Structure formats: structure tokens, C-alpha cells
Amino acid sequence: MNLLGLHIPVLWQTVILLALSNVFMTFAWYSHLKNLNDRPWWIAALLSWGIALFEYLLQVPANRIGNTELDLGQLKILQEVITLAVFVPFVVFYMNQPLKLDYLWAALCILGAVYFVFRT
């Protein structure tokens, strides 16, 4: 990916696209709990499906780009790290839920997974 003539390494291309994809994914999966909880479930499902399209439009190229240098396990763990990094601010700032110490413990577990799949 070249942005303004800059070469962006494959890992960063993957991280950027997966982070953007995760924003759409998180809104598709959870925002209806705040915004559409008084509507029938199928309306929330259809709107979530529409939001999820944008997730896939970013996630599929992210995984194809990432797979040129990362193996499938590394891609999956990278996805989980990004998911937690997107999910926690979403929960706290958008859904107005309290920040929990459990998120720190979950992050430490995922960091352990990162260590094991990325060690050489």
C-alpha cells in the first residue's frame, strides 16, 4: 500500500485495515444493544448485516495482505489483539460501561498468545 508515495510495511497495512474492520465489526455486533433495543431483532440484524459489509470489505484484503508475511495463527492472534484494543474503548466510551480490571487480565492473556505465535 502506498499512501502519499510512502511504502507501508505489510504488518502495518494489515494492522490498519484490521483496526478499521474491527470498528465496523464492533458496531455491527453490539451497537444495536444501545440504539435498537426497542426494535424487533430482525431490524437490528439487517442493520448489523449492512454495517458488517464494510467490515468484510476491509477484513478480507487485510487478511490477504497479512498472509503474505504472517501465518494463519499469527493473523488470528493479531486480530484478537486488535479486537480487544477496539472493544474496550467502545464499551467504555460508546456503551457507557465501566472499565473493568478483567480487560487488563484478558489483555495479558492475549499478550501471552502473541508471544507464543510470534516467537521465532
C-alpha positions in Angstrom: 0.0 0.0 0.0 1.4 3.4 -0.9 0.0 6.4 0.9 1.3 9.7 -0.5 4.1 7.8 -2.1 5.1 6.1 1.2 5.8 2.4 1.4 3.9 0.9 4.4 5.2 -2.5 5.6 2.8 -5.4 5.3 2.4 -5.8 9.0 1.2 -2.2 9.4 -1.1 -2.4 6.3 -2.7 -5.4 8.0 -3.0 -3.7 11.4 -4.5 -0.6 9.9 -7.1 -2.5 7.8 -7.9 -4.9 10.6 -8.4 -2.0 13.1 -10.8 -0.2 10.7 -12.5 -3.5 10.1 -12.9 -4.1 13.8 -14.5 -0.7 14.3 -17.3 -1.8 11.9 -17.4 -5.2 13.4 -17.8 -3.9 16.9 -20.6 -1.5 15.9 -22.3 -4.2 13.8 -22.2 -6.7 16.7 -23.0 -4.5 19.7 -24.3 -1.0 18.9 -27.9 -2.3 18.4 -27.9 -3.1 22.1 -27.9 0.6 22.8 -29.6 2.1 19.7 -32.2 -0.6 18.7 -33.1 -2.5 21.8 -36.7 -1.3 21.4 -37.0 -2.6 17.8 -37.6 -6.1 16.6 -34.5 -8.3 16.5 -34.7 -8.7 12.7 -34.3 -4.9 12.1 -31.2 -4.9 14.2 -29.9 -8.0 12.3 -30.5 -6.4 8.9 -28.8 -3.1 10.0 -25.9 -5.0 11.6 -25.5 -7.0 8.4 -25.3 -3.8 6.4 -22.6 -2.5 8.8 -20.8 -5.8 8.6 -20.4 -5.5 4.9 -17.9 -2.7 5.5 -16.1 -4.9 8.0 -15.6 -7.5 5.3 -14.6 -5.0 2.7 -11.6 -4.2 4.9 -11.0 -7.5 6.7 -10.7 -9.7 3.5 -7.9 -7.5 2.0 -6.3 -7.2 5.4 -6.0 -10.9 5.7 -4.8 -11.4 2.2 -2.1 -8.8 2.6 -1.2 -10.1 6.0 -1.0 -13.7 4.8 1.9 -12.7 2.5 4.2 -12.5 5.6 2.2 -13.9 8.5 0.9 -17.4 9.0 -2.7 -18.0 9.8 -2.2 -18.3 13.6 -0.3 -15.0 13.7 -3.1 -13.4 11.7 -5.7 -14.7 14.2 -3.9 -13.6 17.3 -3.2 -10.2 15.7 -7.0 -10.0 15.0 -7.7 -10.7 18.7 -5.3 -8.1 20.0 -6.9 -5.5 17.7 -10.4 -6.7 18.7 -9.7 -6.1 22.4 -8.0 -2.7 21.6 -11.1 -1.6 19.7 -13.7 -3.2 22.0 -12.6 -1.8 25.3 -12.8 1.9 24.3 -16.1 1.1 22.5 -17.5 -0.4 25.7 -16.3 2.4 27.9 -17.0 5.5 25.8 -19.8 4.4 23.5 -21.8 1.9 25.6 -21.0 3.8 28.8 -20.0 0.6 30.6 -17.4 0.8 33.4 -13.8 0.0 32.7 -13.1 -3.4 34.3 -9.8 -4.8 35.6 -10.9 -8.0 33.8 -10.0 -6.3 30.5 -6.4 -6.0 31.7 -6.2 -9.7 32.6 -7.7 -10.5 29.2 -5.1 -8.3 27.5 -2.3 -10.0 29.5 -3.6 -13.4 28.3 -3.6 -12.2 24.7 -0.1 -10.8 25.1 0.9 -14.3 26.1 -0.7 -15.7 23.0 1.2 -13.0 20.9 4.5 -14.1 22.5 3.9 -17.8 21.6 2.7 -17.3 18.0 5.3 -14.6 17.0 8.4 -16.1 18.7 11.0 -17.5 16.4 
